[in-house]
Amino acid sequence: YGEWVVAGGSNGTHGPTIMGQQQQQQQSYHHHHQQQQAYPAGIHVSGKRIPPSSNPATQPPQQRKSGIGASLEQAEQRKRTEQELKEQKRREKERKAQERRERKERKQQEKAAAAKTAAEEDNEVEHISGCGRPRTLSDPNLKTNVDAATGLLEVERPDGWVGAYSPESRKVRLERFMEKRKHRVWQQTVTYSVRKNFADSRLRVKGRFVKKEDEMIMRELMSLT
């Protein structure tokens, strides 16, 4: 009420007066004062304590950025996201490299342990003379001397030995030779069929290929006859 009064005489126009403006200001002030009393800083209506920043009466209105500000903010957000992805990839790469190093170390340790075990087993096995790989004049059962007259080297070996092998060692080697002989492949296989077809198509004289020039002449003569 009192917001609009008749002004301007008899023209009938209406317009706000100074009194109406003052009343509007007083009403807005009372309304704001009532909101502050109902929601004081740090106190909720139900009595629970809330931080002053969460009070709707004290929070400033949020302004939405637009134009260059929004573009800059989006660019910064993309940059942060890319940095996080790079950091994540770097950590993943370091983790995989660490796993590879650990696997390599484990393999080396296992290999060293296996070699050590094999060496211990070899030391435990007693060497039988003449049963291993032939070593030139290194077997203690072989005795050598040089003939003074001829200057040739003579080798003395126990009875039954053949060369540098004992009878047991020779028997083992013969068995292995016969077993391998059973699996020999005597049949010839063609690796490249194109080469075989080309060789079969060429002329031969006593099994030998004829030169290209001679082959052409011979084919002409054969066609005439």
Phi, psi and omega per residue, in radians:
Y1 nan 2.749 -3.121
G2 1.174 0.190 -3.099
E3 -1.428 -0.559 -3.142
W4 -2.223 2.404 3.093
V5 -2.291 2.785 3.112
V6 -1.324 2.242 -3.131
A7 -2.444 2.750 3.063
G8 1.602 0.196 3.049
G9 1.411 -2.242 -3.012
S10 -1.656 0.115 -3.105
N11 -1.346 -0.294 3.060
G12 1.365 0.238 3.124
T13 -1.437 2.665 -3.141
H14 -2.095 2.617 -3.135
G15 -2.842 2.729 3.138
P16 -1.212 2.524 3.121
T17 -1.884 2.992 3.118
I18 -1.137 -0.636 3.120
M19 -1.127 -0.711 3.116
G20 -1.126 -0.692 3.105
Q21 -1.122 -0.727 3.120
Q22 -1.106 -0.725 3.122
Q23 -1.111 -0.677 3.081
Q24 -1.088 -0.744 3.126
Q25 -1.115 -0.707 3.129
Q26 -1.137 -0.720 3.136
Q27 -1.123 -0.744 3.124
S28 -1.152 -0.633 3.115
Y29 -1.153 -0.797 3.123
H30 -1.081 -0.685 3.137
H31 -1.117 -0.759 3.115
H32 -1.148 -0.677 3.128
H33 -1.148 -0.687 3.101
Q34 -1.139 -0.678 3.098
Q35 -1.128 -0.682 3.111
Q36 -1.160 -0.656 3.101
Q37 -1.224 -0.633 -3.122
A38 -1.294 -0.586 -3.130
Y39 -2.192 1.277 3.096
P40 -1.186 2.810 -3.087
A41 -1.142 2.118 3.092
G42 1.538 0.033 -3.108
I43 -2.236 2.282 3.089
H44 -1.632 2.863 -3.129
V45 -1.109 -0.650 -3.116
S46 -1.383 -0.026 3.118
G47 1.704 -0.107 3.133
K48 -1.380 2.481 -3.118
R49 -1.374 2.277 3.080
I50 -2.267 2.635 -3.134
P51 -1.176 2.643 -3.138
P52 -1.083 -0.481 -3.104
S53 -1.180 -0.419 -3.124
S54 -1.567 -0.003 3.133
N55 -1.286 2.139 -3.099
P56 -1.139 -0.410 -3.116
A57 -1.324 -0.482 -3.085
T58 -1.702 -0.241 -3.115
Q59 -1.317 2.377 3.074
P60 -1.318 2.641 3.123
P61 -1.135 2.370 3.133
Q62 -1.360 2.264 3.137
Q63 -1.739 2.261 -3.134
R64 -1.493 2.177 -3.117
K65 -1.349 2.584 3.117
S66 -2.585 2.831 3.083
G67 1.329 -2.306 -3.068
I68 -1.152 -0.666 3.135
G69 -1.064 -0.771 3.121
A70 -1.136 -0.705 3.119
S71 -1.096 -0.747 3.118
L72 -1.120 -0.706 3.125
E73 -1.121 -0.729 3.106
Q74 -1.127 -0.690 3.117
A75 -1.111 -0.735 3.096
E76 -1.099 -0.703 3.121
Q77 -1.109 -0.750 3.091
R78 -1.102 -0.705 3.129
K79 -1.100 -0.754 3.106
R80 -1.100 -0.713 3.129
T81 -1.109 -0.743 3.124
E82 -1.124 -0.689 3.113
Q83 -1.125 -0.705 3.103
E84 -1.108 -0.713 3.117
L85 -1.134 -0.733 3.109
K86 -1.085 -0.742 3.127
E87 -1.110 -0.703 3.119
Q88 -1.127 -0.758 3.104
K89 -1.109 -0.697 3.131
R90 -1.098 -0.756 3.108
R91 -1.103 -0.720 3.126
E92 -1.110 -0.701 3.120
K93 -1.130 -0.748 3.106
E94 -1.110 -0.691 -3.141
R95 -1.126 -0.750 3.124
K96 -1.146 -0.694 3.112
A97 -1.103 -0.710 3.098
Q98 -1.104 -0.703 3.103
E99 -1.123 -0.714 3.109
R100 -1.095 -0.749 3.113
R101 -1.080 -0.732 3.135
E102 -1.128 -0.737 3.103
R103 -1.092 -0.719 3.131
K104 -1.114 -0.734 3.113
E105 -1.116 -0.720 3.114
R106 -1.096 -0.744 3.124
K107 -1.094 -0.725 3.127
Q108 -1.116 -0.721 3.107
Q109 -1.118 -0.750 3.111
E110 -1.114 -0.710 3.124
K111 -1.125 -0.734 3.119
A112 -1.143 -0.694 3.116
A113 -1.133 -0.703 3.116
A114 -1.143 -0.720 3.119
A115 -1.120 -0.701 3.122
K116 -1.114 -0.758 3.118
T117 -1.103 -0.735 3.121
A118 -1.114 -0.700 3.122
A119 -1.124 -0.704 3.110
E120 -1.121 -0.702 3.116
E121 -1.147 -0.680 3.113
D122 -1.119 -0.642 3.123
N123 -1.213 -0.563 -3.138
E124 -1.284 -0.558 -3.115
V125 -1.242 2.262 3.139
E126 -1.410 2.287 -3.119
H127 -1.349 2.222 3.094
I128 -1.751 2.222 -3.075
S129 -1.121 2.295 3.084
G130 1.472 0.023 -3.112
C131 -1.776 -0.115 -3.117
G132 -1.791 -2.822 3.100
R133 -1.210 2.442 -3.099
P134 -1.140 2.208 3.085
R135 -1.980 2.178 -3.016
T136 -1.091 1.984 3.028
L137 0.982 0.414 -3.135
S138 -1.810 -0.148 3.136
D139 -1.334 2.353 -3.138
P140 -1.156 -0.348 3.125
N141 -1.374 -0.213 3.131
L142 -1.659 2.291 3.127
K143 -2.096 2.398 -3.097
T144 -2.135 2.601 3.017
N145 -2.678 2.759 -3.094
V146 -1.852 2.219 3.106
D147 -1.261 2.202 -3.087
A148 -1.200 -0.563 -3.070
A149 -1.324 -0.849 -3.073
T150 -1.666 -0.396 -3.098
G151 1.355 0.234 3.138
L152 -1.615 2.701 -3.128
L153 -1.542 2.183 3.115
E154 -1.894 2.408 -3.113
V155 -2.021 2.191 3.075
E156 -1.803 2.237 -3.105
R157 -2.275 2.832 3.121
P158 -1.171 2.891 -3.137
D159 -1.200 2.448 3.122
G160 1.589 -0.188 3.136
W161 -1.360 2.569 3.075
V162 -2.079 1.887 -3.072
G163 1.125 -2.175 3.137
A164 -1.739 0.236 -3.055
Y165 -1.985 2.417 3.017
S166 -1.370 2.907 3.125
P167 -1.029 -0.676 3.135
E168 -1.160 -0.742 -3.136
S169 -1.154 -0.684 3.139
R170 -1.162 -0.639 3.119
K171 -1.130 -0.730 3.116
V172 -1.096 -0.729 -3.117
R173 -1.214 -0.649 3.105
L174 -1.156 -0.689 3.094
E175 -1.093 -0.718 3.123
R176 -1.168 -0.652 3.100
F177 -1.128 -0.771 -3.134
M178 -1.167 -0.618 3.115
E179 -1.173 -0.688 3.087
K180 -1.209 -0.542 -3.123
R181 -1.164 -0.525 -3.137
K182 -1.142 -0.472 -3.055
H183 -1.779 0.303 3.103
R184 -1.239 2.596 3.128
V185 -1.956 1.934 -3.127
W186 -1.652 -0.247 -3.093
Q187 -1.377 2.328 3.139
Q188 -1.438 2.460 3.134
T189 -2.046 2.514 3.135
V190 -1.593 2.096 -3.134
T191 -1.417 -0.806 -3.135
Y192 -2.109 1.909 -3.119
S193 -1.197 -0.475 3.140
V194 -1.136 -0.742 3.131
R195 -1.141 -0.683 3.131
K196 -1.128 -0.758 3.127
N197 -1.106 -0.694 3.124
F198 -1.162 -0.715 3.127
A199 -1.162 -0.638 3.121
D200 -1.196 -0.500 -3.106
S201 -1.388 -0.278 -3.119
R202 -1.471 2.682 3.123
L203 -1.408 2.575 -3.135
R204 -2.258 2.598 3.020
V205 -2.227 1.946 -3.066
K206 0.988 0.685 3.088
G207 1.498 -0.146 -3.112
R208 -1.768 2.567 3.127
F209 -1.221 2.547 3.082
V210 -1.623 2.551 3.115
K211 -1.089 2.766 -3.087
K212 -1.061 -0.778 -3.123
E213 -1.111 -0.799 3.130
D214 -1.153 -0.601 3.139
E215 -1.141 -0.712 3.119
M216 -1.118 -0.726 3.135
I217 -1.131 -0.731 -3.122
M218 -1.154 -0.635 3.123
R219 -1.198 -0.649 3.079
E220 -1.124 -0.743 3.125
L221 -1.125 -0.711 3.130
M222 -1.152 -0.554 3.124
S223 -1.283 -0.549 3.101
L224 -1.221 -0.666 -3.135
T225 -1.354 nan nan
